[in-house]
Amino acid sequence: MSHLGTGMLLVLQFFSVFPVKKELPLEKNDVTAMYGVLPVLGALFGSLISGCVFVLSDYTDLSSLLMAFVVVVLSLVLTGGLHMDGMADVGDAYFSYQDRTKRLEIMGDPRIGAFGAMVLILAIAGKVIVIAEAIPHLSLLAIAAVPILSRTGLLLLFSVTESAKKDGLAAFFQKRSNRKLLFLVSIGYLAAVLVLLGVGASWGVSLALIGMLLASFKAYRQWCLRNFGGMTGDLFGAYVEGTELLLWTTLLFFI
């Protein structure tokens, strides 16, 4: 239980804006626990987002567009913009049309280039538009499921894909985690979400979201291996944002 508590503090420290100003151990059990509770962090974010939607829709006269804007801003605030930063870096690297080594160097550059800025603008604008179309017609459970599933997909991706670099935070965490156990944990989360969303909302929605998550996971993993030789922290971050946009788009088919 102590490792789970440490893992929860670590996941808040590394993957959220919540302040955990404490030096925590990074032993194998602790890092494994951190990634193991990543979908729990998604559940926390999902609860806050769905709660915000409930308040705005029931107690204000905001349009769906403004509600969508608030949801996107809240998502960015909760993560501290961590995943969007990764998406911008991946955009700069991929559209540089350089070899793998150069692409990895570009992702490590803290500056943002023109392609990264364009990817960032399109991702944020696209997310606002899609959420604005979908949000008036969705159940709160379906809304909460999106950040849970995106982080479950990240956990699955982390557990089965090697790092593209020998150094870096992602490589460090992979070396200090039980990835076989995390793979089994990710399957457990997928099964739990499938059942809970199916019973609480709709089996059609549940099956569509899980199916889309698995399909996009496979396609994104192959794309990363082909273009970067593996995963990095930026690629993980871009996955979360891209997957959430894809899942929100999937929900449009059920309104």
C-alpha positions as CSV (number, residue, x, y, z in Angstrom):
1,M,0.0,0.0,0.0
2,S,2.9,2.4,0.7
3,H,4.1,2.0,-2.9
4,L,0.6,2.8,-4.2
5,G,0.5,6.0,-2.0
6,T,3.9,7.0,-3.3
7,G,2.8,6.2,-6.9
8,M,-0.3,8.5,-6.5
9,L,1.9,11.3,-5.3
10,L,4.4,10.7,-8.1
11,V,1.7,10.7,-10.8
12,L,0.4,14.0,-9.4
13,Q,3.9,15.4,-9.4
14,F,4.9,14.4,-12.9
15,F,1.6,14.4,-14.8
16,S,-0.5,17.1,-13.3
17,V,-0.4,20.7,-12.1
18,F,-1.3,19.7,-8.5
19,P,1.7,20.8,-6.3
20,V,3.5,17.9,-4.6
21,K,6.5,19.6,-3.2
22,K,8.2,16.6,-1.8
23,E,11.2,14.4,-2.8
24,L,9.8,11.0,-3.5
25,P,11.5,7.6,-4.0
26,L,11.8,6.4,-7.6
27,E,12.5,2.7,-7.0
28,K,11.0,0.1,-9.4
29,N,7.9,-0.5,-7.3
30,D,7.2,3.2,-6.9
31,V,7.6,3.9,-10.7
32,T,5.4,0.9,-11.5
33,A,2.8,2.1,-9.1
34,M,3.0,5.6,-10.6
35,Y,2.1,4.3,-14.1
36,G,-0.3,1.9,-12.7
37,V,-2.5,4.7,-11.2
38,L,-2.2,6.9,-14.3
39,P,-5.8,6.0,-15.4
40,V,-6.9,6.9,-11.8
41,L,-5.5,10.4,-12.5
42,G,-7.5,10.3,-15.7
43,A,-10.6,9.5,-13.6
44,L,-9.9,12.5,-11.4
45,F,-9.5,14.8,-14.4
46,G,-12.7,13.3,-16.0
47,S,-14.7,13.9,-12.8
48,L,-13.6,17.5,-12.6
49,I,-14.4,18.1,-16.3
50,S,-17.8,16.4,-16.2
51,G,-18.6,18.2,-13.0
52,C,-17.7,21.5,-14.7
53,V,-19.9,20.6,-17.6
54,F,-22.8,19.7,-15.3
55,V,-22.5,23.1,-13.5
56,L,-22.2,25.1,-16.7
57,S,-25.0,23.4,-18.5
58,D,-27.5,23.4,-15.6
59,Y,-26.7,26.7,-13.9
60,T,-25.5,29.0,-16.7
61,D,-26.7,30.1,-20.1
62,L,-23.3,29.5,-21.8
63,S,-23.4,28.3,-25.3
64,S,-21.9,24.9,-26.2
65,L,-19.0,26.6,-27.9
66,L,-18.1,28.5,-24.7
67,M,-18.5,25.4,-22.6
68,A,-16.2,23.5,-25.0
69,F,-13.6,26.3,-24.6
70,V,-13.8,26.1,-20.8
71,V,-13.4,22.3,-21.0
72,V,-10.3,22.5,-23.2
73,V,-8.8,25.3,-21.0
74,L,-9.5,23.2,-17.9
75,S,-7.8,20.2,-19.4
76,L,-4.7,22.3,-20.2
77,V,-4.7,23.7,-16.7
78,L,-5.0,20.3,-15.0
79,T,-2.0,19.0,-16.9
80,G,0.0,22.2,-17.0
81,G,0.1,22.0,-20.7
82,L,2.4,19.0,-20.5
83,H,0.9,16.9,-23.3
84,M,0.3,19.8,-25.6
85,D,3.9,20.7,-25.3
86,G,4.8,17.2,-26.4
87,M,2.5,17.5,-29.4
88,A,4.1,20.7,-30.5
89,D,7.6,19.2,-30.2
90,V,6.5,16.1,-32.2
91,G,5.0,18.4,-34.9
92,D,8.3,20.3,-35.3
93,A,10.3,17.0,-35.4
94,Y,8.1,15.1,-37.8
95,F,7.5,17.9,-40.3
96,S,11.2,18.7,-40.4
97,Y,11.5,15.7,-42.8
98,Q,14.9,14.8,-41.3
99,D,16.3,11.4,-40.3
100,R,15.5,9.8,-37.0
101,T,18.5,11.1,-35.1
102,K,17.8,14.7,-36.2
103,R,14.1,14.3,-35.3
104,L,15.0,13.2,-31.8
105,E,17.3,16.2,-31.5
106,I,14.5,18.6,-32.6
107,M,12.1,17.1,-30.0
108,G,14.7,17.9,-27.3
109,D,14.9,21.6,-28.3
110,P,12.8,23.6,-25.8
111,R,12.0,26.2,-28.5
112,I,8.8,25.9,-30.6
113,G,9.0,26.1,-34.4
114,A,6.4,27.1,-37.1
115,F,5.2,23.5,-37.6
116,G,4.8,22.9,-33.8
117,A,2.8,26.1,-33.5
118,M,0.5,25.1,-36.4
119,V,0.0,21.6,-34.9
120,L,-0.8,23.2,-31.6
121,I,-3.3,25.6,-33.0
122,L,-5.1,23.0,-35.1
123,A,-5.2,20.6,-32.2
124,I,-6.7,23.1,-29.8
125,A,-9.1,24.5,-32.3
126,G,-10.2,21.1,-33.5
127,K,-10.8,20.0,-29.9
128,V,-12.9,23.0,-29.1
129,I,-15.0,22.5,-32.3
130,V,-15.6,18.8,-31.8
131,I,-16.4,19.1,-28.1
132,A,-18.8,22.0,-28.8
133,E,-20.7,19.7,-31.3
134,A,-20.8,16.7,-28.9
135,I,-21.1,18.1,-25.4
136,P,-24.8,19.0,-25.3
137,H,-25.8,15.5,-26.1
138,L,-23.4,13.4,-24.1
139,S,-23.8,11.7,-20.7
140,L,-21.4,12.9,-17.9
141,L,-20.1,9.3,-17.7
142,A,-19.1,9.4,-21.4
143,I,-17.4,12.8,-20.9
144,A,-15.4,11.4,-17.9
145,A,-14.4,8.3,-19.8
146,V,-12.3,10.3,-22.4
147,P,-9.3,11.2,-20.1
148,I,-9.5,7.8,-18.4
149,L,-9.2,6.0,-21.7
150,S,-6.4,8.3,-23.1
151,R,-4.3,7.5,-20.1
152,T,-5.1,3.8,-20.2
153,G,-3.9,3.9,-23.8
154,L,-0.7,5.7,-22.7
155,L,-0.2,3.0,-20.0
156,L,-0.6,0.3,-22.7
157,L,1.8,2.1,-25.0
158,F,4.4,2.5,-22.3
159,S,4.3,-1.1,-21.4
160,V,4.8,-2.6,-24.9
161,T,7.0,-0.1,-26.8
162,E,10.7,0.5,-26.3
163,S,12.2,3.9,-25.8
164,A,13.7,5.6,-28.8
165,K,16.5,7.0,-26.7
166,K,18.8,5.5,-24.1
167,D,18.5,8.7,-22.0
168,G,15.6,10.9,-21.1
169,L,12.8,10.7,-18.6
170,A,10.7,8.1,-20.5
171,A,13.7,5.7,-20.9
172,F,14.5,6.2,-17.2
173,F,11.0,5.3,-16.1
174,Q,10.8,2.3,-18.5
175,K,14.0,0.9,-16.9
176,R,12.5,1.3,-13.5
177,S,9.1,-0.3,-14.0
178,N,7.6,-3.7,-14.2
179,R,6.2,-3.4,-17.7
180,K,4.7,-6.9,-17.9
181,L,2.6,-6.1,-14.8
182,L,1.6,-2.7,-16.2
183,F,0.4,-4.4,-19.4
184,L,-1.9,-6.6,-17.4
185,V,-3.1,-3.6,-15.4
186,S,-3.9,-1.7,-18.6
187,I,-6.0,-4.6,-19.8
188,G,-7.8,-4.6,-16.5
189,Y,-8.6,-0.9,-16.8
190,L,-9.9,-1.4,-20.4
191,A,-12.2,-4.2,-19.2
192,A,-13.5,-2.1,-16.3
193,V,-14.2,0.9,-18.4
194,L,-15.9,-1.2,-21.0
195,V,-18.3,-2.7,-18.5
196,L,-18.9,0.5,-16.5
197,L,-19.5,2.7,-19.5
198,G,-21.6,0.0,-21.1
199,V,-23.9,-0.4,-18.1
200,G,-23.9,3.3,-17.1
201,A,-24.2,4.9,-20.5
202,S,-24.4,2.8,-23.7
203,W,-22.8,-0.5,-24.9
204,G,-22.5,1.0,-28.3
205,V,-20.6,4.0,-27.0
206,S,-18.5,1.8,-24.8
207,L,-17.5,-0.6,-27.6
208,A,-16.9,2.2,-30.1
209,L,-14.5,4.1,-27.7
210,I,-12.6,0.9,-26.7
211,G,-12.4,-0.2,-30.4
212,M,-11.2,3.2,-31.5
213,L,-8.6,3.4,-28.7
214,L,-7.1,0.0,-29.6
215,A,-7.1,0.8,-33.3
216,S,-5.4,4.2,-32.8
217,F,-3.0,2.6,-30.3
218,K,-1.8,0.1,-32.9
219,A,-1.5,2.7,-35.7
220,Y,0.3,5.3,-33.5
221,R,2.7,2.7,-32.2
222,Q,3.7,1.6,-35.7
223,W,4.0,5.3,-36.8
224,C,6.3,6.0,-33.9
225,L,8.5,3.0,-34.5
226,R,8.8,3.8,-38.2
227,N,9.5,7.5,-37.8
228,F,11.3,7.7,-34.5
229,G,12.5,4.2,-33.7
230,G,10.4,4.0,-30.5
231,M,8.8,6.2,-27.9
232,T,9.8,9.4,-26.0
233,G,8.1,11.6,-23.4
234,D,7.0,14.0,-26.2
235,L,5.5,11.1,-28.2
236,F,3.6,9.9,-25.1
237,G,2.3,13.4,-24.6
238,A,1.2,13.8,-28.2
239,Y,-0.6,10.4,-27.9
240,V,-2.7,11.6,-25.0
241,E,-3.9,14.8,-26.8
242,G,-4.4,13.1,-30.2
243,T,-6.3,10.2,-28.6
244,E,-8.6,12.5,-26.7
245,L,-9.4,14.4,-29.9
246,L,-10.1,11.1,-31.6
247,L,-12.3,9.8,-28.8
248,W,-14.3,13.1,-28.7
249,T,-14.8,12.7,-32.5
250,T,-16.0,9.1,-32.1
251,L,-18.6,10.4,-29.6
252,L,-20.0,12.6,-32.4
253,F,-21.4,9.5,-34.1
254,F,-23.7,8.8,-31.1
255,I,-25.5,12.2,-30.8
